[in-house]
Amino acid sequence: MSLSQNRCALLGDMHWARRIGFRAMDKLRIVGGQRLEGAVTISGAKNAALPQIAAALLSPYPLELTNLPGVTDVANMLGVVGLHGAVVTRSAHAATIDTGKAVSKETSYDTVRKMRATVLVLGPLLARFGHARVSLPGGCAIGARPVDMHVAALAALGAEIAIEGGLIVAAAPNGLRGARIVLSSPSVGATETAMMAATTAKGETEILNAAREPEVADLAACLNAMGARIEGAGTHRILIEGGSSWRAATHDIIPDRIEAGTYAVAAAITGGQLELTHARLEHMASVVQLLEATGVKIWPGDRGLIVSRGGPLKAADVTTEPYPGFPTDLQAQFMALMCCAEGASLLRETIFENRFMHVPELMRLGANIKLQGTMALVRGGEKLRGAQVMATDLRASVSLVLAALVSEGETTINRVYHLDRGYEQLDRKLRLCGAEIERISA
Ligand code: UD1
């Protein structure tokens, strides 16, 4: 990225952060060396909440979501359904979304560019109103991330789709028809788009090679509470009986397995012990298996999971994969951990092509990492020392926080709003467990 491109990206980021009420220039100051101990409450899953907020547009009856995480991506998504006429009533960890008077308006480039998950309104708007206009997202910090599979799924359900002026223009004037949809790879978002759109189609839809993420199963549970008839979500084959009879519903969002994995790494990297309240072992098998291979101990407690490390950290290799494999959303955090392990580890990223943006920043802290294409070779055991660092996406930022917790001296992390997008009160949760961490307001 050139200097001027970098400046443009920064100005764009600042504008967005200001628009949603967060302080773009806030920083985190961390003094490393504290062993973390105590309990951390794991919030509701951001990646489950976002499609469920979009799903509220399907039905004219109110949807109440509970265990909603207090993160800016959620606030932003509630704003997006608000732009379509939804009335949102919020409390600290819940929202009621009433779309009785909603309409299908254009979802602009500015909106989708800032948060790709906004594209999830496409399926519900098309399914309920028979037409939708949603901007193509374009590239983002972690890669090209096309939406061709979302579009192909809607076309298979009978929608007419055109790309006009950067917009996906979708129409189904006579309604959608149930169909067999075979996804070319198990995309989470495309599975969710197909599942939501199929709820109003005539007849049955079968989605093959569906994503199996717990967030997909949780969306199906939410849709079923709203009146849909979906079976098989969480497996490769999902069946949807169309023509849903909608009703008012309440749904409790599952805990965030990525947030839980992040705090598990926080316990491991600091040689501490944390109780992850609400964390669910059944959603974290690959993460638990990998952490155990590095010498971390994990066991179920009365309120969630307990993670502890007393002995040395051993190096381990990992490849990111669709669920139930090791999640790409924990790759950066695991890399921070491997920087402190004895020996070398090989990390292979297979989901996103540009997801090593944290590497040069970890190296500023003293990490020894070599990148080759989709592989990163981490030689652990180098002493990390505090520095000023900057990150470009949510998970990259949090990997720097984790590394800073064990770096000698002080680390300053810029662009804290990346963290606010997906981690509820990260600095407070860490401070309560003994971290020396402070948010510096601009
Ligand atoms: C979701 C998660 C994100 C996570 C990712 C993979 C949400 C809101 N976000 O993103 O945190 O990192 O799953 O676990 O749930 N692809 C295409 N064409 C498409 C759709 C996807 O080529 O139409 C590609 C993507 O570029 C990527 C891969 O498929 O390389 C997986 O993407 P996908 O599973 O769709 O991720 P998201 O739903 O965007």
Boltz pocket constraint, residues with backbone or C-beta under 6 A from the ligand:
constraints:
  - pocket:
      binder: B
      contacts: [[A, 46], [A, 47], [A, 48], [A, 50], [A, 116], [A, 117], [A, 144], [A, 145], [A, 146], [A, 147], [A, 148], [A, 149], [A, 150], [A, 151], [A, 185], [A, 186], [A, 187], [A, 188], [A, 189], [A, 190], [A, 211], [A, 215], [A, 327], [A, 328], [A, 329], [A, 350], [A, 351], [A, 352], [A, 353]]
      max_distance: 6.0
